[in-house]
Amino acid sequence: MSITGQNVTLLLVEDEKEQAEFVVRLIREQQSTVREQAANTLVEEIEIQHVGTLSAAFESLEERTPDVILLDLMLPDSRGIETVERVVEHTPTVPVVVLTGQNEMELGVDALRCGAQEYLSKANVTGEAIVRTLRYAIERSRNQRTLVDRNHRLALLNQIVREDIRADLSMIVGLTDQLEGTDADKHTIASLLETARHAADRTDIAATVVDVISATDLEPEPCDLDAVLETEVRRLRTQRDVEITIERPESAKVVLASPMLGVVFTTLFEAIIDRSDQPTPEITVTIRTTAEDTTVELLEECANPIDDETQHAVDPDVHFDSWSRMGLRRYLVETVLESVGGSLETDTTEKGGARMTVTLTRRVGPDSSVREDI
């Protein structure tokens, strides 16, 4: 995603006041020049916050996460390559561009090895070079995160297929061999059926991972939330013994979503059904809207409470073999929702039941809502 035409927040960490003012002036002059040359084109607005120490930078990062950091290596409370290491460790997702002195070029190269996206020499820096480097740093950082996330999903798919499904199929084969030529007992037959169901479930999850990997690059588009919910509820009722009641506003609401939105609700419905201790789970779906957002709450009072494992945050460093079935489902749901600017919250009700809340945006831009007449 290019930063052109968008507001960008920059944290400038520079202890020398004159140098900081010089950098700010170069950026402002470059923006003004570009704006004059491209009168009909949106130009990025760079909002600059300046601090003079590393400790002040950390305080600022606690209050607000910038899009990019422009970092001087020689600060009163941190000097040299350690400065980069501490910043990258503190906020690994924010791209860092390093400012080096005339005789610090080797430090700039070392900074790249420590996680910085780029470096600029103070000796010959220009406004054009600063703005261009900041833009590239943001885009490169985003591409790197996308690649890590894509590899994470592929590793998840590999784990499901190579370990879970293979183990289930091996057990099915073994149990079938035991049944051959014998009068099988009910326990063996039940184990065989349960393992077969588990293998089928993992196969479905693997297929969904492939769908998610293929679909999350799509641009969010207006989507009829009522139609999506009705379709998934109708399909679920033919497959599972469940009662689902939808409480909605009078008018149908349109949200910003992707073709994978149906997978989100089906996955959450199935998760709640599996946690319920009732023969026929009763799920209440409540839709609430504001000018900007729509929330969809899924509630089942007889479901087992959502535990810490279910609350587990998705992290590429987490070993997949420690994930529960719900952990895999949550990963799929959050991946789809994040691709369209949505979110998922899970908690336990006062009565001990399970509640899952999906939040979706109804905005296509800063000043306009999506139309509701489609």
CORDA-V83184 format. One record per backbone hydrogen bond with DSSP energy under -1.0 kcal/mol. NH is the residue of the N-H (numbers start at 1). CO is the residue of the C=O. E is the energy in kcal/mol with one decimal. If there is no record, write none. Layout:
[[NH,CO,E] [NH,CO,E]]
This chain:
[[6,3,-2.2] [8,45,-3.1] [10,47,-3.3] [11,68,-2.1] [12,49,-3.0] [13,70,-3.0] [14,51,-2.2] [20,16,-2.4] [21,17,-2.6] [22,18,-1.9] [23,19,-2.3] [24,20,-2.5] [25,21,-2.3] [26,22,-2.3] [27,23,-2.1] [28,24,-2.5] [29,25,-2.7] [30,26,-2.2] [31,27,-2.4] [32,28,-2.3] [33,29,-2.3] [34,30,-2.4] [35,31,-2.4] [36,32,-1.9] [37,33,-1.9] [38,34,-1.8] [41,38,-1.7] [45,6,-1.1] [47,8,-3.4] [49,10,-2.8] [51,12,-2.5] [57,53,-1.6] [58,54,-2.3] [59,55,-2.0] [60,56,-2.2] [61,57,-2.3] [62,58,-1.4] [63,59,-1.0] [64,60,-2.4] [67,9,-1.8] [68,9,-1.4] [69,95,-2.3] [70,11,-2.5] [71,97,-3.0] [72,13,-2.6] [73,99,-1.3] [75,78,-2.9] [78,75,-1.0] [83,80,-1.7] [85,81,-2.1] [86,82,-2.4] [87,83,-1.9] [88,84,-2.9] [89,85,-2.1] [90,86,-1.9] [91,87,-2.6] [94,91,-1.4] [97,69,-3.3] [98,118,-2.6] [99,71,-3.5] [100,120,-3.1] [104,101,-1.7] [108,104,-1.6] [109,105,-1.7] [110,106,-2.4] [111,107,-2.3] [112,108,-1.4] [113,109,-1.4] [114,110,-1.2] [115,112,-1.2] [116,111,-2.5] [117,96,-2.6] [118,96,-1.2] [120,98,-3.2] [122,100,-3.3] [130,126,-2.3] [131,127,-2.5] [132,128,-2.4] [133,129,-2.4] [134,130,-2.6] [135,131,-2.3] [136,132,-2.5] [137,133,-2.4] [138,134,-2.2] [139,135,-2.4] [140,136,-3.1] [141,137,-2.3] [142,138,-2.2] [143,139,-2.3] [144,140,-2.2] [145,141,-2.3] [146,142,-2.4] [147,143,-2.3] [148,144,-2.5] [149,145,-2.6] [150,146,-2.6] [151,147,-2.6] [152,148,-2.1] [153,149,-2.2] [154,150,-2.3] [155,151,-2.4] [156,152,-2.1] [157,153,-2.6] [158,154,-2.5] [159,155,-2.3] [160,156,-2.3] [161,157,-2.5] [162,158,-2.8] [163,159,-1.7] [164,159,-1.5] [165,160,-2.8] [167,163,-2.2] [168,164,-2.2] [169,165,-2.7] [170,166,-2.3] [171,167,-2.0] [172,168,-2.4] [173,169,-2.4] [174,170,-2.3] [175,171,-2.9] [176,172,-2.4] [177,173,-2.2] [178,174,-1.7] [179,175,-1.5] [180,176,-1.3] [182,179,-2.2] [184,182,-1.1] [189,185,-1.9] [190,186,-2.6] [191,187,-2.3] [192,188,-2.2] [193,189,-2.4] [194,190,-2.5] [195,191,-2.3] [196,192,-2.1] [197,193,-2.4] [198,194,-2.3] [199,195,-2.4] [200,196,-2.3] [201,197,-2.5] [202,198,-2.5] [203,199,-2.1] [204,200,-2.1] [205,201,-2.2] [206,202,-2.6] [207,203,-2.3] [208,204,-2.2] [209,205,-2.5] [210,206,-1.9] [211,207,-2.0] [212,208,-2.8] [213,209,-2.8] [214,210,-1.9] [215,211,-2.0] [216,212,-2.1] [218,215,-1.9] [221,257,-3.2] [223,255,-2.6] [225,253,-1.7] [228,224,-1.9] [229,225,-2.5] [230,226,-2.7] [231,227,-2.1] [232,228,-2.2] [233,229,-2.8] [234,230,-2.4] [235,231,-2.0] [236,232,-2.4] [237,233,-2.3] [239,236,-1.1] [240,236,-2.8] [242,240,-1.1] [243,281,-3.0] [245,283,-2.5] [247,285,-4.0] [255,223,-2.6] [256,361,-3.0] [257,221,-2.6] [261,258,-2.0] [264,260,-1.3] [265,261,-1.6] [266,262,-2.4] [267,263,-2.5] [268,264,-2.0] [269,265,-2.7] [270,266,-2.4] [271,267,-1.9] [272,268,-2.2] [273,269,-2.5] [274,270,-2.4] [275,271,-1.1] [277,302,-1.4] [283,243,-3.1] [284,299,-2.7] [285,245,-3.7] [286,297,-2.3] [287,247,-3.0] [288,295,-2.5] [290,293,-2.9] [294,360,-2.9] [295,288,-2.9] [296,358,-2.8] [297,286,-2.9] [298,356,-3.2] [299,284,-2.2] [300,354,-2.2] [303,300,-1.3] [304,275,-2.3] [311,307,-1.7] [318,315,-2.2] [322,319,-1.7] [323,320,-2.2] [328,324,-1.8] [329,325,-1.9] [330,326,-3.1] [331,327,-1.9] [332,328,-1.9] [333,329,-2.5] [334,330,-2.9] [335,331,-2.2] [336,332,-2.0] [337,333,-2.6] [338,334,-2.7] [339,335,-1.3] [340,337,-1.3] [341,338,-1.2] [342,337,-3.3] [343,359,-1.8] [345,357,-2.2] [347,355,-2.4] [349,353,-1.7] [352,349,-1.6] [354,300,-2.1] [355,347,-2.3] [356,298,-2.4] [357,345,-3.0] [358,296,-2.6] [359,343,-2.3] [360,294,-3.0] [362,292,-4.1] [364,368,-1.5] [365,368,-1.1] [370,362,-2.5]]
